Amino acid sequence: MTTHTVTLHLPEHVYLRLQHMAQATQQAFDAVVLRALQVGAPPSWEDAPAEFQADLAALDRLDDATLWHIARQRQTAAEMERYQDLLEKNANATLSDTERAELTQLRTAADRFMLQKVQAAALLRWRGHPIPPADTL
């Protein structure tokens, strides 16, 4: 296969993202750039709410084993039950101020948890791993 050398001017944030990906996957930077050109850029986190962007951006630097661990995590039954109880109380307008604050905290934590799981799975897919259906992760 014939190859060609190309000079490419990348914005700093794109360069750093690809560099982090190369380090996390222990691949040459050129290999990561070539993969991005072949299949598109890694999944973006910039469209997520601002409060979650730093958490999602940090996933770019993780190795595949750590991403698999995140993608396969599940919330505990106790967390899910408490969240459901508070949602029901909220629907019935019987939440105390303390419970309302707890519900807000639990909702934010649940959103962060799910966004990290989805982003981890998307990064793994971008890195070439087959991803099983969500209910089997």
N, CA, C and O atoms as a GROMACS GRO file, in nm:
protein
  548
    1MET      N    1   0.084  -0.117   0.000
    1MET     CA    2   0.000   0.000   0.000
    1MET      C    3   0.090   0.124   0.000
    1MET      O    4   0.181   0.135   0.081
    2THR      N    5   0.063   0.214  -0.088
    2THR     CA    6   0.136   0.339  -0.096
    2THR      C    7   0.084   0.434   0.012
    2THR      O    8  -0.036   0.444   0.032
    3THR      N    9   0.175   0.502   0.080
    3THR     CA   10   0.134   0.601   0.179
    3THR      C   11   0.187   0.737   0.139
    3THR      O   12   0.283   0.748   0.061
    4HIS      N   13   0.124   0.839   0.192
    4HIS     CA   14   0.165   0.977   0.164
    4HIS      C   15   0.175   1.053   0.295
    4HIS      O   16   0.098   1.029   0.388
    5THR      N   17   0.268   1.142   0.301
    5THR     CA   18   0.284   1.228   0.417
    5THR      C   19   0.199   1.352   0.396
    5THR      O   20   0.202   1.414   0.289
    6VAL      N   21   0.122   1.388   0.500
    6VAL     CA   22   0.033   1.503   0.491
    6VAL      C   23   0.058   1.591   0.612
    6VAL      O   24   0.072   1.542   0.724
    7THR      N   25   0.065   1.720   0.590
    7THR     CA   26   0.073   1.815   0.700
    7THR      C   27  -0.069   1.864   0.727
    7THR      O   28  -0.138   1.910   0.636
    8LEU      N   29  -0.109   1.852   0.849
    8LEU     CA   30  -0.246   1.884   0.886
    8LEU      C   31  -0.245   1.981   1.004
    8LEU      O   32  -0.176   1.956   1.103
    9HIS      N   33  -0.319   2.088   0.994
    9HIS     CA   34  -0.328   2.186   1.102
    9HIS      C   35  -0.456   2.157   1.179
    9HIS      O   36  -0.567   2.170   1.126
   10LEU      N   37  -0.439   2.115   1.306
   10LEU     CA   38  -0.553   2.078   1.389
   10LEU      C   39  -0.573   2.182   1.499
   10LEU      O   40  -0.476   2.234   1.554
   11PRO      N   41  -0.699   2.210   1.532
   11PRO     CA   42  -0.722   2.294   1.650
   11PRO      C   43  -0.667   2.221   1.774
   11PRO      O   44  -0.665   2.098   1.779
   12GLU      N   45  -0.624   2.298   1.871
   12GLU     CA   46  -0.561   2.241   1.991
   12GLU      C   47  -0.649   2.135   2.057
   12GLU      O   48  -0.599   2.029   2.095
   13HIS      N   49  -0.780   2.163   2.072
   13HIS     CA   50  -0.866   2.068   2.141
   13HIS      C   51  -0.879   1.936   2.065
   13HIS      O   52  -0.892   1.830   2.127
   14VAL      N   53  -0.875   1.940   1.932
   14VAL     CA   54  -0.882   1.817   1.852
   14VAL      C   55  -0.751   1.740   1.866
   14VAL      O   56  -0.751   1.618   1.885
   15TYR      N   57  -0.640   1.810   1.858
   15TYR     CA   58  -0.510   1.746   1.873
   15TYR      C   59  -0.499   1.677   2.010
   15TYR      O   60  -0.459   1.561   2.018
   16LEU      N   61  -0.535   1.750   2.116
   16LEU     CA   62  -0.524   1.693   2.250
   16LEU      C   63  -0.615   1.572   2.267
   16LEU      O   64  -0.577   1.474   2.331
   17ARG      N   65  -0.732   1.579   2.211
   17ARG     CA   66  -0.825   1.466   2.222
   17ARG      C   67  -0.768   1.342   2.154
   17ARG      O   68  -0.773   1.233   2.210
   18LEU      N   69  -0.714   1.359   2.034
   18LEU     CA   70  -0.654   1.246   1.964
   18LEU      C   71  -0.528   1.196   2.034
   18LEU      O   72  -0.502   1.076   2.038
   19GLN      N   73  -0.451   1.288   2.089
   19GLN     CA   74  -0.330   1.252   2.163
   19GLN      C   75  -0.365   1.169   2.287
   19GLN      O   76  -0.300   1.069   2.316
   20HIS      N   77  -0.468   1.212   2.360
   20HIS     CA   78  -0.512   1.137   2.478
   20HIS      C   79  -0.561   0.998   2.438
   20HIS      O   80  -0.535   0.900   2.507
   21MET      N   81  -0.632   0.991   2.326
   21MET     CA   82  -0.681   0.863   2.278
   21MET      C   83  -0.564   0.771   2.243
   21MET      O   84  -0.566   0.652   2.274
   22ALA      N   85  -0.462   0.826   2.180
   22ALA     CA   86  -0.344   0.746   2.144
   22ALA      C   87  -0.275   0.693   2.270
   22ALA      O   88  -0.234   0.577   2.274
   23GLN      N   89  -0.262   0.776   2.371
   23GLN     CA   90  -0.199   0.733   2.495
   23GLN      C   91  -0.282   0.626   2.565
   23GLN      O   92  -0.228   0.527   2.614
   24ALA      N   93  -0.413   0.647   2.569
   24ALA     CA   94  -0.500   0.552   2.639
   24ALA      C   95  -0.502   0.416   2.572
   24ALA      O   96  -0.511   0.313   2.638
   25THR      N   97  -0.492   0.416   2.440
   25THR     CA   98  -0.497   0.288   2.366
   25THR      C   99  -0.359   0.234   2.334
   25THR      O  100  -0.346   0.129   2.272
   26GLN      N  101  -0.257   0.306   2.375
   26GLN     CA  102  -0.118   0.269   2.350
   26GLN      C  103  -0.093   0.246   2.200
   26GLN      O  104  -0.029   0.149   2.159
   27GLN      N  105  -0.145   0.339   2.121
   27GLN     CA  106  -0.125   0.336   1.976
   27GLN      C  107  -0.046   0.460   1.936
   27GLN      O  108  -0.039   0.558   2.009
   28ALA      N  109   0.012   0.452   1.819
   28ALA     CA  110   0.080   0.569   1.764
   28ALA      C  111  -0.024   0.676   1.730
   28ALA      O  112  -0.137   0.645   1.691
   29PHE      N  113   0.015   0.800   1.747
   29PHE     CA  114  -0.075   0.911   1.716
   29PHE      C  115  -0.124   0.900   1.571
   29PHE      O  116  -0.243   0.921   1.544
   30ASP      N  117  -0.034   0.866   1.478
   30ASP     CA  118  -0.072   0.852   1.338
   30ASP      C  119  -0.182   0.749   1.319
   30ASP      O  120  -0.272   0.768   1.238
   31ALA      N  121  -0.176   0.638   1.394
   31ALA     CA  122  -0.277   0.533   1.382
   31ALA      C  123  -0.413   0.583   1.429
   31ALA      O  124  -0.516   0.549   1.370
   32VAL      N  125  -0.414   0.662   1.535
   32VAL     CA  126  -0.540   0.716   1.586
   32VAL      C  127  -0.598   0.817   1.487
   32VAL      O  128  -0.719   0.818   1.463
   33VAL      N  129  -0.513   0.902   1.431
   33VAL     CA  130  -0.560   0.999   1.332
   33VAL      C  131  -0.615   0.927   1.209
   33VAL      O  132  -0.719   0.965   1.156
   34LEU      N  133  -0.545   0.824   1.164
   34LEU     CA  134  -0.592   0.747   1.049
   34LEU      C  135  -0.728   0.684   1.079
   34LEU      O  136  -0.818   0.688   0.995
   35ARG      N  137  -0.745   0.628   1.198
   35ARG     CA  138  -0.875   0.569   1.237
   35ARG      C  139  -0.983   0.676   1.236
   35ARG      O  140  -1.094   0.651   1.190
   36ALA      N  141  -0.953   0.794   1.287
   36ALA     CA  142  -1.051   0.903   1.288
   36ALA      C  143  -1.090   0.941   1.146
   36ALA      O  144  -1.207   0.970   1.119
   37LEU      N  145  -0.994   0.941   1.055
   37LEU     CA  146  -1.026   0.973   0.917
   37LEU      C  147  -1.109   0.863   0.851
   37LEU      O  148  -1.194   0.891   0.766
   38GLN      N  149  -1.084   0.740   0.890
   38GLN     CA  150  -1.155   0.627   0.830
   38GLN      C  151  -1.298   0.614   0.881
   38GLN      O  152  -1.389   0.587   0.803
   39VAL      N  153  -1.318   0.631   1.009
   39VAL     CA  154  -1.451   0.606   1.065
   39VAL      C  155  -1.514   0.729   1.130
   39VAL      O  156  -1.624   0.720   1.183
   40GLY      N  157  -1.448   0.840   1.126
   40GLY     CA  158  -1.500   0.960   1.189
   40GLY      C  159  -1.433   0.982   1.323
   40GLY      O  160  -1.356   0.899   1.372
   41ALA      N  161  -1.462   1.094   1.380
   41ALA     CA  162  -1.402   1.133   1.507
   41ALA      C  163  -1.458   1.049   1.622
   41ALA      O  164  -1.566   0.991   1.609
   42PRO      N  165  -1.385   1.044   1.733
   42PRO     CA  166  -1.440   0.978   1.851
   42PRO      C  167  -1.571   1.046   1.891
   42PRO      O  168  -1.591   1.163   1.859
   43PRO      N  169  -1.658   0.976   1.961
   43PRO     CA  170  -1.785   1.038   2.000
   43PRO      C  171  -1.760   1.164   2.083
   43PRO      O  172  -1.674   1.167   2.170
   44SER      N  173  -1.837   1.265   2.054
   44SER     CA  174  -1.820   1.394   2.120
   44SER      C  175  -1.893   1.401   2.253
   44SER      O  176  -1.999   1.340   2.270
   45TRP      N  177  -1.838   1.473   2.345
   45TRP     CA  178  -1.902   1.497   2.474
   45TRP      C  179  -1.947   1.642   2.484
   45TRP      O  180  -2.007   1.681   2.584
   46GLU      N  181  -1.918   1.722   2.382
   46GLU     CA  182  -1.943   1.865   2.389
   46GLU      C  183  -2.092   1.901   2.384
   46GLU      O  184  -2.129   2.013   2.419
   47ASP      N  185  -2.177   1.808   2.340
   47ASP     CA  186  -2.320   1.835   2.335
   47ASP      C  187  -2.390   1.801   2.467
   47ASP      O  188  -2.507   1.832   2.485
   48ALA      N  189  -2.318   1.740   2.558
   48ALA     CA  190  -2.374   1.707   2.689
   48ALA      C  191  -2.387   1.835   2.772
   48ALA      O  192  -2.318   1.933   2.744
   49PRO      N  193  -2.475   1.834   2.872
   49PRO     CA  194  -2.483   1.951   2.960
   49PRO      C  195  -2.346   1.984   3.019
   49PRO      O  196  -2.266   1.895   3.049
   50ALA      N  197  -2.320   2.112   3.034
   50ALA     CA  198  -2.189   2.161   3.078
   50ALA      C  199  -2.142   2.095   3.208
   50ALA      O  200  -2.023   2.071   3.225
   51GLU      N  201  -2.235   2.065   3.299
   51GLU     CA  202  -2.196   2.009   3.429
   51GLU      C  203  -2.137   1.868   3.417
   51GLU      O  204  -2.073   1.820   3.511
   52PHE      N  205  -2.159   1.800   3.302
   52PHE     CA  206  -2.109   1.664   3.283
   52PHE      C  207  -1.992   1.655   3.186
   52PHE      O  208  -1.931   1.548   3.173
   53GLN      N  209  -1.960   1.762   3.118
   53GLN     CA  210  -1.860   1.757   3.012
   53GLN      C  211  -1.722   1.715   3.062
   53GLN      O  212  -1.655   1.636   2.996
   54ALA      N  213  -1.678   1.766   3.174
   54ALA     CA  214  -1.545   1.730   3.225
   54ALA      C  215  -1.537   1.581   3.256
   54ALA      O  216  -1.436   1.516   3.227
   55ASP      N  217  -1.643   1.526   3.315
   55ASP     CA  218  -1.645   1.382   3.345
   55ASP      C  219  -1.636   1.300   3.217
   55ASP      O  220  -1.563   1.201   3.210
   56LEU      N  221  -1.711   1.341   3.115
   56LEU     CA  222  -1.712   1.266   2.989
   56LEU      C  223  -1.580   1.283   2.915
   56LEU      O  224  -1.530   1.187   2.856
   57ALA      N  225  -1.524   1.402   2.918
   57ALA     CA  226  -1.396   1.427   2.851
   57ALA      C  227  -1.286   1.340   2.912
   57ALA      O  228  -1.197   1.293   2.841
   58ALA      N  229  -1.293   1.320   3.042
   58ALA     CA  230  -1.190   1.239   3.110
   58ALA      C  231  -1.190   1.095   3.061
   58ALA      O  232  -1.087   1.027   3.071
   59LEU      N  233  -1.303   1.047   3.010
   59LEU     CA  234  -1.310   0.909   2.962
   59LEU      C  235  -1.217   0.886   2.842
   59LEU      O  236  -1.171   0.774   2.822
   60ASP      N  237  -1.190   0.988   2.764
   60ASP     CA  238  -1.101   0.976   2.648
   60ASP      C  239  -0.964   0.921   2.686
   60ASP      O  240  -0.899   0.855   2.606
   61ARG      N  241  -0.920   0.949   2.808
   61ARG     CA  242  -0.785   0.913   2.853
   61ARG      C  243  -0.777   0.772   2.912
   61ARG      O  244  -0.668   0.723   2.942
   62LEU      N  245  -0.891   0.707   2.928
   62LEU     CA  246  -0.893   0.578   2.994
   62LEU      C  247  -0.862   0.464   2.898
   62LEU      O  248  -0.892   0.471   2.779
   63ASP      N  249  -0.802   0.359   2.952
   63ASP     CA  250  -0.776   0.241   2.870
   63ASP      C  251  -0.905   0.161   2.851
   63ASP      O  252  -1.005   0.187   2.916
   64ASP      N  253  -0.900   0.065   2.761
   64ASP     CA  254  -1.019  -0.011   2.726
   64ASP      C  255  -1.076  -0.088   2.845
   64ASP      O  256  -1.198  -0.094   2.862
   65ALA      N  257  -0.991  -0.147   2.926
   65ALA     CA  258  -1.039  -0.225   3.041
   65ALA      C  259  -1.120  -0.138   3.137
   65ALA      O  260  -1.224  -0.181   3.188
   66THR      N  261  -1.074  -0.017   3.161
   66THR     CA  262  -1.146   0.074   3.250
   66THR      C  263  -1.277   0.117   3.187
   66THR      O  264  -1.378   0.128   3.256
   67LEU      N  265  -1.275   0.143   3.056
   67LEU     CA  266  -1.400   0.179   2.988
   67LEU      C  267  -1.501   0.065   2.994
   67LEU      O  268  -1.620   0.089   3.015
   68TRP      N  269  -1.455  -0.060   2.977
   68TRP     CA  270  -1.545  -0.174   2.989
   68TRP      C  271  -1.606  -0.179   3.130
   68TRP      O  272  -1.725  -0.206   3.145
   69HIS      N  273  -1.524  -0.154   3.231
   69HIS     CA  274  -1.574  -0.154   3.368
   69HIS      C  275  -1.686  -0.051   3.385
   69HIS      O  276  -1.789  -0.081   3.445
   70ILE      N  277  -1.666   0.068   3.333
   70ILE     CA  278  -1.767   0.175   3.343
   70ILE      C  279  -1.892   0.135   3.264
   70ILE      O  280  -2.004   0.150   3.314
   71ALA      N  281  -1.874   0.086   3.144
   71ALA     CA  282  -1.988   0.050   3.059
   71ALA      C  283  -2.074  -0.059   3.121
   71ALA      O  284  -2.194  -0.066   3.096
   72ARG      N  285  -2.013  -0.146   3.202
   72ARG     CA  286  -2.085  -0.259   3.260
   72ARG      C  287  -2.141  -0.232   3.400
   72ARG      O  288  -2.212  -0.315   3.456
   73GLN      N  289  -2.109  -0.117   3.456
   73GLN     CA  290  -2.156  -0.086   3.591
   73GLN      C  291  -2.308  -0.077   3.595
   73GLN      O  292  -2.373  -0.044   3.496
   74ARG      N  293  -2.362  -0.106   3.710
   74ARG     CA  294  -2.506  -0.094   3.735
   74ARG      C  295  -2.526  -0.019   3.866
   74ARG      O  296  -2.444  -0.027   3.957
   75GLN      N  297  -2.636   0.053   3.872
   75GLN     CA  298  -2.670   0.117   3.998
   75GLN      C  299  -2.720   0.010   4.093
   75GLN      O  300  -2.774  -0.092   4.051
   76THR      N  301  -2.702   0.033   4.221
   76THR     CA  302  -2.747  -0.064   4.319
   76THR      C  303  -2.899  -0.061   4.330
   76THR      O  304  -2.963   0.039   4.298
   77ALA      N  305  -2.955  -0.172   4.374
   77ALA     CA  306  -3.100  -0.181   4.393
   77ALA      C  307  -3.147  -0.077   4.494
   77ALA      O  308  -3.253  -0.018   4.477
   78ALA      N  309  -3.068  -0.054   4.598
   78ALA     CA  310  -3.105   0.044   4.700
   78ALA      C  311  -3.111   0.186   4.642
   78ALA      O  312  -3.203   0.261   4.673
   79GLU      N  313  -3.014   0.221   4.557
   79GLU     CA  314  -3.015   0.354   4.493
   79GLU      C  315  -3.138   0.370   4.404
   79GLU      O  316  -3.205   0.473   4.407
   80MET      N  317  -3.166   0.268   4.327
   80MET     CA  318  -3.280   0.274   4.235
   80MET      C  319  -3.412   0.280   4.311
   80MET      O  320  -3.504   0.353   4.272
   81GLU      N  321  -3.421   0.204   4.420
   81GLU     CA  322  -3.544   0.203   4.499
   81GLU      C  323  -3.567   0.339   4.565
   81GLU      O  324  -3.679   0.390   4.565
   82ARG      N  325  -3.461   0.396   4.622
   82ARG     CA  326  -3.475   0.528   4.687
   82ARG      C  327  -3.515   0.634   4.585
   82ARG      O  328  -3.601   0.717   4.612
   83TYR      N  329  -3.454   0.631   4.469
   83TYR     CA  330  -3.486   0.726   4.363
   83TYR      C  331  -3.632   0.712   4.323
   83TYR      O  332  -3.702   0.812   4.307
   84GLN      N  333  -3.679   0.589   4.306
   84GLN     CA  334  -3.818   0.564   4.268
   84GLN      C  335  -3.913   0.613   4.377
   84GLN      O  336  -4.016   0.673   4.347
   85ASP      N  337  -3.880   0.587   4.503
   85ASP     CA  338  -3.963   0.634   4.614
   85ASP      C  339  -3.977   0.786   4.612
   85ASP      O  340  -4.087   0.839   4.630
   86LEU      N  341  -3.866   0.854   4.591
   86LEU     CA  342  -3.870   1.000   4.587
   86LEU      C  343  -3.947   1.051   4.466
   86LEU      O  344  -4.016   1.152   4.475
   87LEU      N  345  -3.934   0.983   4.353
   87LEU     CA  346  -4.012   1.023   4.235
   87LEU      C  347  -4.162   1.010   4.261
   87LEU      O  348  -4.240   1.096   4.221
   88GLU      N  349  -4.201   0.902   4.327
   88GLU     CA  350  -4.343   0.882   4.359
   88GLU      C  351  -4.392   0.990   4.455
   88GLU      O  352  -4.502   1.044   4.438
   89LYS      N  353  -4.312   1.021   4.556
   89LYS     CA  354  -4.351   1.127   4.650
   89LYS      C  355  -4.359   1.262   4.578
   89LYS      O  356  -4.446   1.344   4.608
   90ASN      N  357  -4.269   1.283   4.483
   90ASN     CA  358  -4.272   1.408   4.406
   90ASN      C  359  -4.400   1.415   4.323
   90ASN      O  360  -4.463   1.520   4.314
   91ALA      N  361  -4.438   1.304   4.261
   91ALA     CA  362  -4.561   1.300   4.180
   91ALA      C  363  -4.685   1.326   4.266
   91ALA      O  364  -4.784   1.381   4.218
   92ASN      N  365  -4.678   1.284   4.392
   92ASN     CA  366  -4.791   1.305   4.484
   92ASN      C  367  -4.780   1.437   4.561
   92ASN      O  368  -4.863   1.466   4.647
   93ALA      N  369  -4.677   1.516   4.530
   93ALA     CA  370  -4.653   1.645   4.596
   93ALA      C  371  -4.639   1.630   4.748
   93ALA      O  372  -4.691   1.712   4.823
   94THR      N  373  -4.569   1.525   4.791
   94THR     CA  374  -4.550   1.502   4.935
   94THR      C  375  -4.402   1.505   4.975
   94THR      O  376  -4.367   1.453   5.081
   95LEU      N  377  -4.317   1.563   4.893
   95LEU     CA  378  -4.174   1.571   4.923
   95LEU      C  379  -4.146   1.681   5.024
   95LEU      O  380  -4.201   1.790   5.015
   96SER      N  381  -4.059   1.651   5.119
   96SER     CA  382  -4.009   1.756   5.208
   96SER      C  383  -3.898   1.831   5.135
   96SER      O  384  -3.852   1.786   5.030
   97ASP      N  385  -3.854   1.941   5.190
   97ASP     CA  386  -3.743   2.016   5.128
   97ASP      C  387  -3.616   1.932   5.125
   97ASP      O  388  -3.542   1.936   5.027
   98THR      N  389  -3.591   1.857   5.230
   98THR     CA  390  -3.473   1.771   5.236
   98THR      C  391  -3.481   1.663   5.129
   98THR      O  392  -3.382   1.633   5.062
   99GLU      N  393  -3.600   1.604   5.114
   99GLU     CA  394  -3.618   1.500   5.012
   99GLU      C  395  -3.606   1.558   4.871
   99GLU      O  396  -3.555   1.492   4.781
  100ARG      N  397  -3.654   1.680   4.853
  100ARG     CA  398  -3.644   1.746   4.721
  100ARG      C  399  -3.496   1.767   4.685
  100ARG      O  400  -3.457   1.746   4.571
  101ALA      N  401  -3.417   1.806   4.781
  101ALA     CA  402  -3.273   1.824   4.758
  101ALA      C  403  -3.208   1.689   4.728
  101ALA      O  404  -3.122   1.678   4.641
  102GLU      N  405  -3.250   1.586   4.801
  102GLU     CA  406  -3.196   1.452   4.777
  102GLU      C  407  -3.234   1.402   4.638
  102GLU      O  408  -3.152   1.343   4.568
  103LEU      N  409  -3.359   1.426   4.598
  103LEU     CA  410  -3.403   1.385   4.465
  103LEU      C  411  -3.322   1.456   4.356
  103LEU      O  412  -3.282   1.394   4.258
  104THR      N  413  -3.297   1.584   4.374
  104THR     CA  414  -3.215   1.658   4.278
  104THR      C  415  -3.075   1.599   4.270
  104THR      O  416  -3.020   1.582   4.161
  105GLN      N  417  -3.016   1.567   4.385
  105GLN     CA  418  -2.882   1.509   4.389
  105GLN      C  419  -2.882   1.371   4.323
  105GLN      O  420  -2.792   1.339   4.246
  106LEU      N  421  -2.983   1.289   4.353
  106LEU     CA  422  -2.992   1.156   4.294
  106LEU      C  423  -3.014   1.163   4.142
  106LEU      O  424  -2.958   1.083   4.068
  107ARG      N  425  -3.094   1.259   4.098
  107ARG     CA  426  -3.119   1.275   3.954
  107ARG      C  427  -2.990   1.314   3.882
  107ARG      O  428  -2.960   1.261   3.775
  108THR      N  429  -2.916   1.406   3.940
  108THR     CA  430  -2.788   1.447   3.880
  108THR      C  431  -2.691   1.330   3.876
  108THR      O  432  -2.623   1.308   3.776
  109ALA      N  433  -2.684   1.255   3.986
  109ALA     CA  434  -2.595   1.139   3.990
  109ALA      C  435  -2.637   1.033   3.889
  109ALA      O  436  -2.552   0.972   3.824
  110ALA      N  437  -2.767   1.010   3.874
  110ALA     CA  438  -2.817   0.912   3.777
  110ALA      C  439  -2.786   0.957   3.634
  110ALA      O  440  -2.747   0.876   3.550
  111ASP      N  441  -2.804   1.086   3.607
  111ASP     CA  442  -2.772   1.138   3.473
  111ASP      C  443  -2.624   1.122   3.443
  111ASP      O  444  -2.586   1.079   3.334
  112ARG      N  445  -2.538   1.157   3.540
  112ARG     CA  446  -2.393   1.144   3.523
  112ARG      C  447  -2.357   0.998   3.498
  112ARG      O  448  -2.278   0.967   3.408
  113PHE      N  449  -2.414   0.909   3.577
  113PHE     CA  450  -2.389   0.766   3.566
  113PHE      C  451  -2.424   0.715   3.426
  113PHE      O  452  -2.343   0.647   3.362
  114MET      N  453  -2.543   0.747   3.379
  114MET     CA  454  -2.587   0.698   3.248
  114MET      C  455  -2.506   0.760   3.134
  114MET      O  456  -2.470   0.690   3.039
  115LEU      N  457  -2.476   0.888   3.142
  115LEU     CA  458  -2.395   0.951   3.038
  115LEU      C  459  -2.256   0.890   3.032
  115LEU      O  460  -2.202   0.870   2.923
  116GLN      N  461  -2.197   0.859   3.146
  116GLN     CA  462  -2.065   0.797   3.147
  116GLN      C  463  -2.070   0.656   3.087
  116GLN      O  464  -1.981   0.617   3.013
  117LYS      N  465  -2.174   0.579   3.119
  117LYS     CA  466  -2.189   0.444   3.064
  117LYS      C  467  -2.201   0.450   2.911
  117LYS      O  468  -2.135   0.375   2.840
  118VAL      N  469  -2.285   0.540   2.864
  118VAL     CA  470  -2.306   0.552   2.719
  118VAL      C  471  -2.180   0.600   2.650
  118VAL      O  472  -2.144   0.548   2.544
  119GLN      N  473  -2.113   0.698   2.706
  119GLN     CA  474  -1.991   0.750   2.645
  119GLN      C  475  -1.881   0.644   2.645
  119GLN      O  476  -1.808   0.631   2.546
  120ALA      N  477  -1.869   0.568   2.754
  120ALA     CA  478  -1.769   0.461   2.760
  120ALA      C  479  -1.797   0.358   2.650
  120ALA      O  480  -1.705   0.315   2.581
  121ALA      N  481  -1.922   0.318   2.634
  121ALA     CA  482  -1.958   0.222   2.530
  121ALA      C  483  -1.932   0.279   2.391
  121ALA      O  484  -1.883   0.208   2.302
  122ALA      N  485  -1.964   0.406   2.371
  122ALA     CA  486  -1.941   0.469   2.240
  122ALA      C  487  -1.791   0.476   2.209
  122ALA      O  488  -1.750   0.454   2.095
  123LEU      N  489  -1.709   0.508   2.309
  123LEU     CA  490  -1.564   0.512   2.287
  123LEU      C  491  -1.511   0.372   2.254
  123LEU      O  492  -1.426   0.357   2.166
  124LEU      N  493  -1.560   0.273   2.325
  124LEU     CA  494  -1.516   0.136   2.297
  124LEU      C  495  -1.554   0.096   2.154
  124LEU      O  496  -1.475   0.034   2.083
  125ARG      N  497  -1.673   0.133   2.113
  125ARG     CA  498  -1.716   0.101   1.976
  125ARG      C  499  -1.626   0.174   1.876
  125ARG      O  500  -1.585   0.115   1.776
  126TRP      N  501  -1.596   0.300   1.904
  126TRP     CA  502  -1.510   0.377   1.814
  126TRP      C  503  -1.371   0.314   1.806
  126TRP      O  504  -1.306   0.318   1.701
  127ARG      N  505  -1.326   0.258   1.917
  127ARG     CA  506  -1.195   0.194   1.920
  127ARG      C  507  -1.196   0.056   1.855
  127ARG      O  508  -1.094  -0.012   1.852
  128GLY      N  509  -1.311   0.014   1.803
  128GLY     CA  510  -1.318  -0.109   1.726
  128GLY      C  511  -1.374  -0.229   1.799
  128GLY      O  512  -1.372  -0.340   1.744
  129HIS      N  513  -1.424  -0.212   1.920
  129HIS     CA  514  -1.481  -0.324   1.996
  129HIS      C  515  -1.628  -0.343   1.961
  129HIS      O  516  -1.702  -0.245   1.948
  130PRO      N  517  -1.672  -0.467   1.945
  130PRO     CA  518  -1.817  -0.490   1.928
  130PRO      C  519  -1.886  -0.465   2.062
  130PRO      O  520  -1.836  -0.509   2.166
  131ILE      N  521  -1.996  -0.397   2.060
  131ILE     CA  522  -2.069  -0.365   2.182
  131ILE      C  523  -2.198  -0.445   2.185
  131ILE      O  524  -2.280  -0.435   2.093
  132PRO      N  525  -2.218  -0.524   2.291
  132PRO     CA  526  -2.342  -0.602   2.301
  132PRO      C  527  -2.461  -0.509   2.328
  132PRO      O  528  -2.442  -0.392   2.362
  133PRO      N  529  -2.583  -0.560   2.314
  133PRO     CA  530  -2.701  -0.477   2.346
  133PRO      C  531  -2.692  -0.422   2.488
  133PRO      O  532  -2.632  -0.484   2.576
  134ALA      N  533  -2.753  -0.307   2.509
  134ALA     CA  534  -2.742  -0.237   2.638
  134ALA      C  535  -2.789  -0.322   2.756
  134ALA      O  536  -2.733  -0.311   2.865
  135ASP      N  537  -2.889  -0.405   2.736
  135ASP     CA  538  -2.939  -0.484   2.848
  135ASP      C  539  -2.845  -0.596   2.889
  135ASP      O  540  -2.868  -0.661   2.991
  136THR      N  541  -2.740  -0.620   2.811
  136THR     CA  542  -2.644  -0.724   2.846
  136THR      C  543  -2.513  -0.666   2.898
  136THR      O  544  -2.425  -0.741   2.942
  137LEU      N  545  -2.499  -0.535   2.894
  137LEU     CA  546  -2.377  -0.471   2.948
  137LEU      C  547  -2.376  -0.477   3.098
  137LEU      O  548  -2.282  -0.428   3.161
   0.00000   0.00000   0.00000
